[in-house]
Amino acid sequence: MNRKMKLRYTWALALGALSACQYLPSKQTDTPVAINKFEDKTLQQIYTLQDERNTIELLPYLSHTSPQYRTEAALAFASVQDTLAVPPLLQLLTDTAVAARIAAAYALGQIGHTRAENDIIQHLQQEQNPGVQAELLEALGKVSTPAGAVFLNRYTPENETAMAGQSWGLYRAGQRQQVTQQGTAEAVQLITADNPYEARLAAAHYLARTPKIDLTPYRRQLLTSATSDTAPEVRMAVVQSLAKVRANDKAQFLSTLAQSDPDYRVRLSAIRAMGGLEFREIKPAVLAAVQDENINTAVATSEFLVANPAGVEVDALLQVMSQLQDARVRGNIIWVILRNSQPQSKAYLNNRYKQQYQHARGPYDKAHLLKGLSGYYDNYSFIADEMFSAQDPVIATTAMDALILMRQQPDFPRSLESEFAEIFRKAVGTGDVALVGMAAAAIRDPKLNLRDHYRSFGFLVEAKQKLQLPRDMETNIELQKTLDYLNNREESTTPQNPFTHPIDWALVKSIPADQQVVLHTEKGAITLQLFVEDAPGSVANFVALARQNFFDSLYFHRVVPNFVAQGGDKRGDGWGSSDYSIRSEFAPLRYGEGYVGMASAGKDTESNQWFITHSPTPHLDGRYTIFAKVVDGMQVVHQLEVGDRILDVELKKAITNQVSAR
């Protein structure tokens, strides 16, 4: 069995066992079989209450006589996340049904309240079921204080399932900055080859993603795992963690990894881990990586150079430019060239690159090259003019991104501060959701010191009043945060979307549990398995949009190498939403390679954008709805670039409005 799907299958078996206990086999052979679990009206009601965030009517189901309903009600609170449910969920940890105890532990972790910590520790000392132990350990990490972190460090698992749970618990505690030296040492021990995959994966992400830990003492163990672990998902995270090692030969071993590992995700992780190293030390590896046959590696390397331009040799980049065909890579390299060129050659090179921009084909290629021009401060007015006159949102949004990048540079000319402040004010006045949101975020950046350039903040208030909700919620949130900052107020409660789009149960009940869809793209076909029983509202929303041909001819507007490929935006720049929003739906699933999630600007703000993961991304777990998984065509996902088109979305099996036997 695929270890990444182990948790999902565990749940399926547990819930299946519950169902088997409740229903006797029918002697009739022609009785229609429900195509998904929502023919059960009680389950439909529980999910409706979840969707409505109706705590009061959900609570009684936690003590229902049916263990299946108790389980589903507990899972509902993983999405509702109301602290009123904490006491009854703690009581559910003693339930006779294993599935109910697992669900309660998951929900407590999702709610994340520290008041659950002591009870979870007590139950861990009594619980005998490995699956429940694992879920309790991970939940403990999600609610941990220093006491919980110490318990996780000292816990001795008696089985592999609990070991994986401990490892995930350490990772979750690390994300809460509950870190100890003993916990770090335990994570290093957990990445050794004889431990199970899930334990190694979670520990590797603890090492890679936990901030402010020094891994220098563990150099040897990390290098062993980075070069010999059989799972590329583990290697890439361990390689990422090598950024936290101080060693004289760091450039050497990272360069070797960047040029030798067969998996592109490991290679680009090695490049990203090189931050702070002298360019001359890593030059051969970087120049090779920027020309890597895998486009994601080349893109990630060019972005690394933008983030670390100091000391990069212009002549070396000029020599490889002719080999770079991708506009995104070229744009980033142009930025570094202009940034680092001597004054006498900068103007000449700039004119040449401006001509390339003018002759570029397609909005995405133009956008990438326009951002490249922001490596030269003298281009600021040209970029601003392009932004305000752009007919395509992609050009305007990227121009704003380029101007913000300019303004963030440590040597930004003080003489231009007032002019940039006016550009941002004017951008807010355009009413374009992307320009307004991005400019608002820039204005509140304390490092940019823009507050003193505005006599009043009425232009931000006016922009906020013109927004259309829930469509413009992301921009609304940015404006509210900026107004709070400028008025010296503690950040107010994040604006909430109204509940306007309930689940379409007629549509949900017509979608088979094994429904698949095919994304036909310019790079090839990608087949998705929809998780209608885990995320009925999100799946119904996706199917309804697909039926309307909403996604046809849209682009993958965002591709972050070894993270996600994102699509579903009509604007094509990431700021396009619908006139409604749907609710977040969190189930005990993990973001592994090829999982499909709903993009959002925060809980309960989803609409039409979604993403596919390139590799495990545990920091998204429980924060972004998982509603599908790639079952065929993952090689296509790894080849996707910004600007690749979705031709159409095909429902692989017919969806009818009648229940039929399978």
C-alpha positions as CSV (number, residue, x, y, z in Angstrom):
1,M,0.0,0.0,0.0
2,N,1.3,3.5,-0.8
3,R,2.5,4.9,2.5
4,K,1.2,8.4,1.7
5,M,-2.3,7.1,1.5
6,K,-2.0,5.0,4.7
7,L,-4.0,7.5,6.9
8,R,-6.8,7.8,4.3
9,Y,-7.1,4.0,4.1
10,T,-7.0,3.7,7.9
11,W,-10.0,6.0,8.1
12,A,-11.8,4.2,5.3
13,L,-11.4,0.9,7.1
14,A,-12.4,2.3,10.5
15,L,-15.6,3.9,9.1
16,G,-16.3,0.8,7.0
17,A,-16.1,-1.3,10.1
18,L,-18.6,1.0,11.9
19,S,-21.0,0.8,8.9
20,A,-20.7,-3.0,8.9
21,C,-21.7,-3.1,12.6
22,Q,-24.7,-1.0,11.9
23,Y,-26.2,-2.7,8.9
24,L,-26.8,-6.3,8.1
25,P,-26.2,-7.5,4.5
26,S,-29.4,-7.3,2.4
27,K,-30.7,-10.4,0.8
28,Q,-32.0,-8.4,-2.1
29,T,-29.6,-8.2,-5.1
30,D,-31.4,-5.5,-7.0
31,T,-31.5,-2.8,-4.3
32,P,-29.8,0.4,-5.5
33,V,-26.6,1.2,-3.7
34,A,-25.8,4.8,-2.7
35,I,-23.0,6.2,-4.9
36,N,-21.6,8.1,-1.9
37,K,-22.3,8.2,1.8
38,F,-24.6,11.2,1.7
39,E,-27.6,9.2,0.9
40,D,-27.6,8.9,4.7
41,K,-29.7,12.0,5.7
42,T,-28.1,12.2,9.1
43,L,-24.6,12.5,7.6
44,Q,-25.9,15.1,5.3
45,Q,-27.4,17.0,8.2
46,I,-24.1,16.8,10.1
47,Y,-22.2,18.2,7.1
48,T,-24.8,20.9,6.7
49,L,-24.3,22.0,10.3
50,Q,-20.6,22.0,9.7
51,D,-21.0,24.2,6.6
52,E,-23.2,26.6,8.6
53,R,-20.7,26.6,11.5
54,N,-23.6,25.7,13.8
55,T,-22.0,24.6,17.0
56,I,-25.1,24.4,19.1
57,E,-26.9,21.9,16.9
58,L,-23.7,19.9,16.2
59,L,-22.8,19.3,19.8
60,P,-25.5,16.7,20.5
61,Y,-24.2,14.4,17.8
62,L,-21.0,14.0,19.8
63,S,-23.0,11.9,22.2
64,H,-25.2,10.1,19.6
65,T,-25.9,6.4,20.0
66,S,-24.3,5.7,16.6
67,P,-20.5,5.7,16.7
68,Q,-20.4,6.7,13.0
69,Y,-22.4,9.9,13.7
70,R,-20.2,10.6,16.8
71,T,-17.2,10.3,14.5
72,E,-18.5,12.5,11.8
73,A,-19.6,15.1,14.3
74,A,-16.1,15.2,15.8
75,L,-14.6,15.6,12.3
76,A,-17.1,18.5,11.7
77,F,-15.5,20.4,14.5
78,A,-12.2,20.1,12.8
79,S,-13.6,22.6,10.3
80,V,-15.9,24.6,12.7
81,Q,-13.0,25.0,15.2
82,D,-15.2,26.3,18.0
83,T,-13.6,26.1,21.5
84,L,-17.0,25.3,23.0
85,A,-16.5,21.8,21.5
86,V,-13.3,21.1,23.4
87,P,-14.8,19.6,26.6
88,P,-17.1,17.1,24.8
89,L,-14.3,16.2,22.4
90,L,-12.1,15.5,25.3
91,Q,-14.8,13.2,26.7
92,L,-14.9,11.5,23.3
93,L,-11.3,10.4,23.7
94,T,-12.6,7.6,25.9
95,D,-15.2,6.4,23.3
96,T,-15.4,2.7,22.7
97,A,-15.1,3.3,18.9
98,V,-11.5,3.7,17.6
99,A,-12.7,5.9,14.8
100,A,-14.4,8.3,17.2
101,R,-11.3,8.6,19.3
102,I,-9.2,9.4,16.3
103,A,-11.7,11.9,15.0
104,A,-11.8,13.6,18.4
105,A,-8.0,13.9,18.6
106,Y,-7.8,15.3,15.1
107,A,-10.5,17.9,15.9
108,L,-8.8,19.0,19.1
109,G,-5.6,19.5,17.2
110,Q,-7.4,21.6,14.6
111,I,-9.0,23.8,17.2
112,G,-5.5,24.2,18.7
113,H,-6.4,25.3,22.2
114,T,-3.8,24.7,24.9
115,R,-6.5,23.8,27.4
116,A,-6.6,20.3,25.7
117,E,-2.9,19.7,26.3
118,N,-3.0,18.0,29.8
119,D,-5.9,15.8,28.9
120,I,-4.2,14.6,25.7
121,I,-1.1,13.8,27.7
122,Q,-3.2,11.8,30.2
123,H,-5.0,9.9,27.4
124,L,-1.6,9.1,25.7
125,Q,-0.5,7.3,28.9
126,Q,-3.6,5.1,28.7
127,E,-4.3,4.6,25.0
128,Q,-3.4,1.3,23.5
129,N,-4.5,1.6,19.9
130,P,-1.7,2.7,17.6
131,G,-3.8,4.8,15.3
132,V,-5.3,6.8,18.2
133,Q,-1.8,7.2,19.8
134,A,-0.5,8.6,16.5
135,E,-3.4,11.1,16.2
136,L,-3.1,12.2,19.8
137,L,0.7,12.7,19.5
138,E,0.2,15.0,16.4
139,A,-2.7,16.8,18.1
140,L,-0.4,17.4,21.1
141,G,2.1,19.1,18.8
142,K,-0.7,21.4,17.5
143,V,-1.7,22.5,21.0
144,S,1.7,22.3,22.8
145,T,3.2,24.5,25.4
146,P,6.7,23.8,26.6
147,A,5.2,21.0,28.7
148,G,3.8,19.3,25.7
149,A,7.0,19.7,23.7
150,V,8.9,18.0,26.6
151,F,6.4,15.1,26.7
152,L,6.8,14.6,22.9
153,N,10.6,14.6,23.3
154,R,10.5,11.9,26.0
155,Y,7.8,9.8,24.6
156,T,8.8,6.2,23.7
157,P,6.6,4.8,20.9
158,E,5.9,1.1,21.0
159,N,5.0,0.7,17.3
160,E,5.8,2.3,14.0
161,T,2.4,4.1,13.7
162,A,3.0,5.8,17.0
163,M,6.5,6.7,16.0
164,A,5.2,8.5,12.9
165,G,2.7,10.3,15.2
166,Q,5.5,11.4,17.5
167,S,7.4,12.6,14.5
168,W,4.5,14.7,13.2
169,G,3.9,15.9,16.8
170,L,7.4,17.2,16.9
171,Y,7.0,18.9,13.6
172,R,3.7,20.6,14.7
173,A,5.2,21.7,17.9
174,G,8.2,23.2,16.0
175,Q,5.7,25.2,13.9
176,R,4.5,26.7,17.2
177,Q,8.1,27.4,18.1
178,Q,8.0,24.9,20.9
179,V,11.5,23.6,20.4
180,T,14.0,21.9,22.6
181,Q,17.5,20.6,21.9
182,Q,16.3,17.1,22.9
183,G,13.5,17.4,20.3
184,T,15.9,18.4,17.6
185,A,18.2,15.5,18.5
186,E,15.1,13.2,18.4
187,A,14.2,14.4,14.9
188,V,17.7,13.7,13.7
189,Q,17.4,10.2,15.1
190,L,14.0,9.7,13.4
191,I,15.5,10.4,9.9
192,T,17.7,7.3,10.0
193,A,17.1,4.8,7.3
194,D,15.7,2.0,9.5
195,N,12.7,4.1,10.6
196,P,9.4,4.1,8.7
197,Y,8.7,6.5,5.8
198,E,6.2,8.7,7.6
199,A,8.4,9.1,10.6
200,R,11.4,10.1,8.4
201,L,9.3,12.4,6.4
202,A,7.8,14.3,9.3
203,A,11.2,14.5,11.1
204,A,12.8,15.8,7.9
205,H,10.2,18.6,7.7
206,Y,10.8,19.4,11.3
207,L,14.5,19.9,10.5
208,A,13.8,21.9,7.3
209,R,10.9,24.1,8.5
210,T,11.5,24.8,12.2
211,P,13.0,28.2,12.5
212,K,16.1,29.2,14.5
213,I,17.6,25.8,15.1
214,D,21.3,25.1,14.6
215,L,21.9,21.8,12.9
216,T,25.7,22.1,12.7
217,P,26.3,19.3,15.3
218,Y,24.3,16.9,13.1
219,R,26.1,17.5,9.8
220,R,27.2,13.9,9.3
221,Q,23.7,12.4,10.0
222,L,22.0,15.0,7.7
223,L,24.5,14.3,4.8
224,T,23.9,10.6,5.2
225,S,20.2,11.0,4.9
226,A,20.4,13.6,2.1
227,T,22.5,11.3,-0.1
228,S,21.2,7.8,0.7
229,D,17.5,8.0,1.8
230,T,15.4,6.0,-0.7
231,A,12.6,8.5,-0.7
232,P,13.2,11.7,-2.6
233,E,10.5,13.5,-0.5
234,V,12.7,12.8,2.6
235,R,15.9,13.8,0.8
236,M,14.6,17.1,-0.5
237,A,13.5,18.2,3.0
238,V,16.8,17.1,4.6
239,V,18.7,18.9,1.9
240,Q,16.7,22.0,2.7
241,S,17.7,21.6,6.4
242,L,21.4,21.8,5.4
243,A,21.0,25.6,5.1
244,K,21.1,25.5,9.0
245,V,24.5,23.8,9.1
246,R,27.7,25.9,9.4
247,A,30.6,24.1,7.7
248,N,33.7,25.1,5.7
249,D,32.8,22.6,3.0
250,K,29.1,23.6,2.8
251,A,29.4,25.0,-0.7
252,Q,31.1,21.8,-1.8
253,F,28.5,19.3,-0.5
254,L,25.6,21.4,-1.6
255,S,27.1,21.8,-5.1
256,T,27.5,18.1,-5.4
257,L,23.9,17.5,-4.4
258,A,22.7,20.2,-6.8
259,Q,24.4,18.4,-9.7
260,S,24.0,14.8,-8.8
261,D,20.6,13.9,-7.4
262,P,18.3,12.3,-10.0
263,D,15.2,14.1,-8.6
264,Y,14.9,17.8,-9.6
265,R,13.2,18.6,-6.3
266,V,16.3,17.6,-4.4
267,R,18.5,19.5,-6.8
268,L,16.6,22.8,-6.4
269,S,16.5,22.3,-2.6
270,A,20.3,22.2,-2.6
271,I,20.4,25.5,-4.6
272,R,17.9,27.1,-2.1
273,A,20.1,26.0,0.8
274,M,23.1,27.9,-0.6
275,G,21.9,31.3,0.8
276,G,24.7,33.2,2.4
277,L,27.5,31.5,0.5
278,E,29.9,33.3,-1.8
279,F,28.9,33.1,-5.4
280,R,32.5,32.2,-6.4
281,E,32.1,29.1,-4.2
282,I,28.9,27.9,-5.8
283,K,29.3,29.3,-9.3
284,P,29.6,26.1,-11.3
285,A,26.6,24.5,-9.6
286,V,24.4,27.6,-10.0
287,L,25.3,28.1,-13.6
288,A,24.5,24.5,-14.3
289,A,21.3,24.6,-12.4
290,V,20.0,27.7,-14.2
291,Q,20.3,25.7,-17.4
292,D,18.9,22.5,-15.9
293,E,16.7,20.5,-18.3
294,N,14.0,20.6,-15.7
295,I,12.3,24.0,-15.9
296,N,11.4,24.1,-12.2
297,T,15.1,23.8,-11.2
298,A,16.0,26.5,-13.7
299,V,13.3,28.8,-12.4
300,A,14.2,28.2,-8.7
301,T,17.8,28.9,-9.4
302,S,17.1,32.2,-11.2
303,E,14.9,33.2,-8.2
304,F,17.7,32.2,-5.9
305,L,20.0,34.7,-7.7
306,V,17.4,37.4,-7.4
307,A,17.2,36.8,-3.6
308,N,21.0,36.6,-3.4
309,P,22.5,38.9,-6.0
310,A,25.6,40.1,-4.0
311,G,28.8,39.1,-5.7
312,V,27.1,37.4,-8.7
313,E,29.3,37.9,-11.8
314,V,27.6,39.6,-14.6
315,D,29.9,38.2,-17.3
316,A,29.1,34.7,-16.2
317,L,25.3,35.3,-16.5
318,L,25.8,37.0,-19.9
319,Q,27.5,33.9,-21.2
320,V,24.6,31.7,-20.3
321,M,21.8,34.1,-21.4
322,S,21.8,32.7,-24.9
323,Q,21.0,29.2,-23.6
324,L,18.0,30.4,-21.6
325,Q,14.8,30.2,-23.6
326,D,12.2,30.5,-20.8
327,A,11.0,34.0,-20.2
328,R,10.6,33.6,-16.5
329,V,14.2,32.5,-16.1
330,R,15.5,35.2,-18.5
331,G,13.5,37.9,-16.6
332,N,15.2,36.9,-13.3
333,I,18.6,36.8,-14.8
334,I,18.1,40.2,-16.5
335,W,17.2,41.6,-13.1
336,V,20.5,40.3,-11.6
337,I,22.5,41.5,-14.6
338,L,21.0,45.0,-14.4
339,R,21.4,45.1,-10.7
340,N,25.1,44.2,-10.8
341,S,26.3,45.8,-14.0
342,Q,28.7,48.7,-14.0
343,P,27.1,52.1,-14.8
344,Q,28.8,52.4,-18.1
345,S,27.3,49.2,-19.5
346,K,24.0,49.3,-17.6
347,A,22.2,51.7,-19.9
348,Y,23.3,49.8,-23.0
349,L,22.1,46.5,-21.6
350,N,18.9,48.1,-20.3
351,N,18.0,49.3,-23.8
352,R,18.5,45.9,-25.2
353,Y,16.3,44.2,-22.6
354,K,13.6,46.9,-23.1
355,Q,13.5,45.9,-26.7
356,Q,13.1,42.2,-25.8
357,Y,10.2,43.3,-23.5
358,Q,8.5,45.2,-26.3
359,H,8.7,42.3,-28.7
360,A,7.7,39.6,-26.2
361,R,4.8,37.4,-27.1
362,G,2.0,36.7,-24.7
363,P,1.2,38.5,-21.4
364,Y,3.2,36.1,-19.2
365,D,6.4,36.4,-21.2
366,K,6.0,40.2,-21.2
367,A,5.3,40.2,-17.5
368,H,8.4,38.2,-16.7
369,L,10.6,40.5,-18.7
370,L,9.0,43.6,-17.3
371,K,9.9,42.4,-13.8
372,G,13.5,41.9,-15.0
373,L,13.7,45.6,-15.9
374,S,13.2,46.5,-12.2
375,G,16.8,45.6,-11.6
376,Y,17.6,49.1,-12.8
377,Y,16.2,52.0,-10.7
378,D,16.0,54.3,-13.7
379,N,13.2,52.1,-15.1
380,Y,10.7,52.9,-12.3
381,S,8.7,55.4,-14.2
382,F,8.6,53.2,-17.3
383,I,7.3,50.3,-15.2
384,A,4.7,52.5,-13.4
385,D,3.5,53.7,-16.8
386,E,3.2,50.2,-18.1
387,M,1.3,49.2,-14.9
388,F,-1.3,52.0,-15.2
389,S,-1.8,51.6,-18.9
390,A,-1.9,47.8,-19.0
391,Q,-4.9,46.1,-20.5
392,D,-4.0,42.7,-19.2
393,P,-4.1,42.2,-15.4
394,V,-1.0,40.0,-15.5
395,I,1.1,42.9,-16.8
396,A,-0.3,45.3,-14.2
397,T,0.0,43.0,-11.3
398,T,3.6,42.0,-12.2
399,A,4.5,45.6,-12.7
400,M,3.4,46.3,-9.1
401,D,5.3,43.3,-7.9
402,A,8.4,44.7,-9.7
403,L,8.0,48.2,-8.1
404,I,7.7,46.7,-4.7
405,L,10.8,44.6,-5.3
406,M,12.6,47.8,-6.3
407,R,11.4,49.6,-3.1
408,Q,12.5,46.7,-0.9
409,Q,16.2,46.8,-2.0
410,P,18.6,47.9,0.8
411,D,20.2,50.6,-1.4
412,F,16.9,52.1,-2.7
413,P,17.5,55.8,-3.4
414,R,16.0,58.0,-0.7
415,S,15.3,60.6,-3.4
416,L,12.7,58.3,-4.9
417,E,10.8,57.6,-1.7
418,S,8.1,60.3,-2.2
419,E,7.5,59.3,-5.8
420,F,7.0,55.6,-4.9
421,A,4.6,56.6,-2.1
422,E,2.6,58.5,-4.7
423,I,2.7,55.5,-7.1
424,F,1.3,53.3,-4.4
425,R,-1.4,55.9,-3.5
426,K,-2.4,56.1,-7.1
427,A,-2.5,52.3,-7.4
428,V,-5.0,52.2,-4.5
429,G,-7.1,54.7,-6.3
430,T,-7.4,52.6,-9.5
431,G,-9.9,50.2,-7.7
432,D,-8.2,47.2,-9.3
433,V,-8.3,44.5,-6.6
434,A,-4.7,43.4,-7.2
435,L,-3.1,46.8,-7.3
436,V,-5.1,47.9,-4.3
437,G,-4.3,44.9,-2.3
438,M,-0.6,44.8,-3.2
439,A,-0.1,48.6,-2.6
440,A,-1.9,48.4,0.7
441,A,0.5,45.6,1.8
442,A,3.5,47.7,0.8
443,I,2.2,50.7,2.6
444,R,2.1,48.9,5.9
445,D,5.5,47.3,5.5
446,P,7.5,48.9,8.4
447,K,10.8,48.4,6.5
448,L,9.6,50.8,3.8
449,N,8.7,53.6,6.1
450,L,5.8,54.9,4.0
451,R,3.5,56.1,6.8
452,D,5.0,59.6,6.9
453,H,4.4,60.2,3.2
454,Y,0.6,60.4,3.6
455,R,-1.2,63.3,5.3
456,S,-4.3,61.2,5.6
457,F,-5.4,57.7,5.0
458,G,-8.8,58.5,3.5
459,F,-7.8,57.0,0.1
460,L,-7.5,53.6,1.8
461,V,-11.0,54.0,3.4
462,E,-12.5,55.0,0.1
463,A,-11.0,52.0,-1.7
464,K,-12.3,49.7,1.0
465,Q,-15.8,51.1,0.6
466,K,-15.8,50.3,-3.1
467,L,-15.0,46.6,-2.8
468,Q,-17.6,44.0,-3.6
469,L,-17.8,41.2,-1.0
470,P,-17.2,38.3,-0.8
471,R,-15.5,38.6,-4.3
472,D,-12.9,41.1,-3.1
473,M,-12.3,39.6,0.4
474,E,-8.5,39.2,-0.1
475,T,-8.2,42.9,-0.9
476,N,-10.5,43.8,1.9
477,I,-8.3,41.9,4.4
478,E,-5.2,43.7,3.1
479,L,-6.8,47.1,3.4
480,Q,-8.1,46.4,6.9
481,K,-4.6,45.3,8.1
482,T,-3.1,48.4,6.6
483,L,-5.6,50.8,8.2
484,D,-5.0,49.1,11.6
485,Y,-1.3,49.5,11.2
486,L,-1.4,53.2,10.1
487,N,-3.8,54.1,12.9
488,N,-1.6,52.4,15.5
489,R,-4.4,49.9,16.3
490,E,-3.8,46.3,17.3
491,E,-4.8,44.2,14.4
492,S,-8.6,43.9,14.4
493,T,-10.5,40.7,13.8
494,T,-10.0,39.5,10.2
495,P,-13.1,40.3,8.2
496,Q,-15.3,37.3,7.7
497,N,-17.2,36.3,4.6
498,P,-21.0,36.0,5.0
499,F,-22.5,32.5,4.5
500,T,-24.2,32.8,1.1
501,H,-23.4,29.6,-0.7
502,P,-24.6,26.4,1.0
503,I,-23.7,23.0,-0.2
504,D,-25.7,21.8,-3.2
505,W,-26.8,18.4,-1.9
506,A,-28.6,17.4,-5.0
507,L,-25.4,17.7,-6.9
508,V,-23.3,16.1,-4.2
509,K,-25.5,13.0,-4.1
510,S,-25.0,12.6,-7.8
511,I,-21.2,12.4,-7.6
512,P,-19.8,8.9,-7.2
513,A,-17.3,8.4,-4.4
514,D,-14.8,7.3,-7.1
515,Q,-15.5,10.2,-9.4
516,Q,-12.6,11.2,-11.6
517,V,-12.0,14.3,-13.7
518,V,-9.3,14.9,-16.4
519,L,-7.6,18.3,-16.8
520,H,-6.6,18.5,-20.4
521,T,-3.6,20.9,-20.5
522,E,-1.2,22.1,-23.2
523,K,1.4,19.8,-21.5
524,G,-0.8,16.7,-21.3
525,A,-3.6,15.2,-19.3
526,I,-3.9,15.1,-15.5
527,T,-6.5,12.8,-13.9
528,L,-7.8,13.7,-10.5
529,Q,-9.7,11.5,-8.0
530,L,-12.3,13.7,-6.3
531,F,-12.8,13.3,-2.5
532,V,-16.6,14.0,-2.4
533,E,-17.0,12.2,1.0
534,D,-14.3,14.3,2.6
535,A,-15.1,17.7,1.1
536,P,-18.6,17.6,-0.4
537,G,-19.0,21.4,-0.7
538,S,-15.6,21.9,-2.4
539,V,-16.1,19.0,-4.8
540,A,-19.6,20.1,-5.7
541,N,-18.3,23.6,-6.4
542,F,-15.5,22.3,-8.6
543,V,-17.9,20.0,-10.5
544,A,-20.4,22.8,-11.0
545,L,-17.8,25.1,-12.4
546,A,-16.4,22.4,-14.6
547,R,-19.9,21.8,-16.0
548,Q,-20.2,25.5,-16.8
549,N,-16.8,25.3,-18.7
550,F,-15.5,27.8,-16.2
551,F,-11.9,26.5,-16.3
552,D,-11.7,26.1,-20.1
553,S,-8.9,28.1,-21.6
554,L,-7.7,29.4,-18.2
555,Y,-4.0,29.4,-17.3
556,F,-1.8,28.0,-14.6
557,H,-1.1,31.5,-13.3
558,R,1.2,30.5,-10.4
559,V,3.9,27.9,-10.3
560,V,6.2,27.8,-7.3
561,P,8.9,25.2,-8.0
562,N,8.6,22.2,-5.7
563,F,5.5,23.6,-4.1
564,V,2.4,24.1,-6.2
565,A,0.9,24.7,-9.6
566,Q,-2.2,26.9,-9.3
567,G,-5.0,27.6,-11.6
568,G,-8.7,28.5,-11.8
569,D,-8.4,32.3,-12.0
570,K,-10.3,34.2,-14.7
571,R,-8.0,37.2,-14.3
572,G,-4.9,35.1,-14.7
573,D,-2.9,36.9,-12.0
574,G,-4.1,35.2,-8.9
575,W,-6.5,37.9,-7.8
576,G,-9.6,36.6,-9.5
577,S,-12.5,35.3,-7.4
578,S,-16.2,34.6,-7.8
579,D,-19.2,36.5,-6.5
580,Y,-19.6,33.9,-3.7
581,S,-17.4,32.0,-1.3
582,I,-17.6,28.5,0.1
583,R,-16.5,27.1,3.5
584,S,-13.3,25.4,4.3
585,E,-13.5,21.6,4.8
586,F,-10.8,20.0,6.8
587,A,-10.4,16.2,7.0
588,P,-7.6,14.0,8.3
589,L,-5.7,14.0,5.1
590,R,-2.1,15.2,4.4
591,Y,-0.8,17.2,1.5
592,G,1.5,14.7,-0.2
593,E,2.7,14.8,-3.8
594,G,-0.2,15.5,-6.2
595,Y,-2.8,16.5,-3.7
596,V,-5.3,19.2,-4.9
597,G,-6.4,21.9,-2.5
598,M,-8.6,25.0,-2.6
599,A,-6.7,28.3,-2.7
600,S,-7.9,30.9,-0.2
601,A,-7.1,34.2,1.5
602,G,-7.9,32.6,4.8
603,K,-10.5,30.3,6.3
604,D,-13.9,30.2,4.6
605,T,-12.8,32.4,1.6
606,E,-12.5,29.7,-1.1
607,S,-14.2,30.1,-4.5
608,N,-12.7,29.0,-7.8
609,Q,-8.9,28.8,-7.5
610,W,-7.1,25.6,-6.7
611,F,-3.6,24.1,-6.7
612,I,-1.7,20.9,-7.1
613,T,1.3,20.1,-4.9
614,H,4.6,19.0,-6.3
615,S,5.7,17.3,-3.1
616,P,4.6,16.9,0.6
617,T,3.7,20.3,2.0
618,P,2.7,19.6,5.6
619,H,2.5,23.3,6.5
620,L,-0.7,23.4,4.4
621,D,-2.3,20.5,6.3
622,G,-5.5,21.5,8.1
623,R,-5.3,25.0,6.6
624,Y,-6.4,24.5,3.0
625,T,-9.1,22.2,1.9
626,I,-8.0,19.0,0.2
627,F,-10.6,17.9,-2.3
628,A,-8.8,15.7,-4.8
629,K,-5.6,13.8,-5.7
630,V,-3.7,13.2,-8.9
631,V,-4.0,9.6,-9.9
632,D,-2.4,9.9,-13.3
633,G,-0.4,12.5,-15.1
634,M,1.9,13.6,-12.2
635,Q,4.7,13.8,-14.7
636,V,2.7,16.6,-16.4
637,V,2.2,18.5,-13.2
638,H,6.0,18.6,-12.7
639,Q,6.4,20.1,-16.2
640,L,3.8,22.9,-15.8
641,E,4.9,26.5,-16.2
642,V,3.3,29.8,-15.6
643,G,1.1,30.5,-18.7
644,D,0.4,26.9,-19.5
645,R,-3.3,26.7,-20.6
646,I,-6.0,24.4,-19.3
647,L,-7.8,23.3,-22.4
648,D,-10.8,21.9,-20.7
649,V,-12.0,19.8,-17.7
650,E,-13.6,16.4,-18.5
651,L,-15.8,14.5,-16.0
652,K,-14.5,11.1,-16.6
653,K,-17.6,9.2,-15.4
654,A,-21.2,10.4,-16.1
655,I,-22.8,12.1,-13.2
656,T,-26.5,11.6,-13.0
657,N,-29.2,12.8,-10.7
658,Q,-30.3,9.4,-9.7
659,V,-28.8,6.9,-7.3
660,S,-27.6,3.8,-9.2
661,A,-25.9,0.5,-8.4
662,R,-22.2,0.2,-8.9
